[in-house]
């Protein structure tokens, strides 16, 4: 029996991706953030407050009228030159990417990430600029997250900060 989806079925399953001002979806973002904190999957993660979302760009994934994932971050300029990026370069620091647990590993996070990338790339291109996408992670499941960002999202590894408790 052939269990492959038709193109139409695949389109129907895909989440709706869009950008919204944080104030328009604040309650939902804060609830999802509290859920994430309760998962205890990231070192030191605490639920967001409205102040944490102020001035951020928010990209959303929606299925069946419900927000099921988000990516938010802050646009800025590089304050100093790095080994790969000139001082003053346009940047977008991805601060959080979250997908509800029941829908993880189904491509929603990747679709959300690519949507944000495409949006930011198009805007930068219209200004005659390049934008540098940056992120840090404190996940406890570092192997999976590095696979996601390095292999699937084709990011480049820049640095790492490790720790070891002694005593």
PyMOL commands that set and color helices and strands:
alter all, ss='L'
color gray80, all
select helices_A, chain A and resi 7-13+22-24+26-39+50-53+101-103+108-126+142-152
alter helices_A, ss='H'
color red, helices_A
select strands_A, chain A and resi 16-20+57-63+66-77+90-99+131-135
alter strands_A, ss='S'
color yellow, strands_A
deselect
rebuild
show_as cartoon
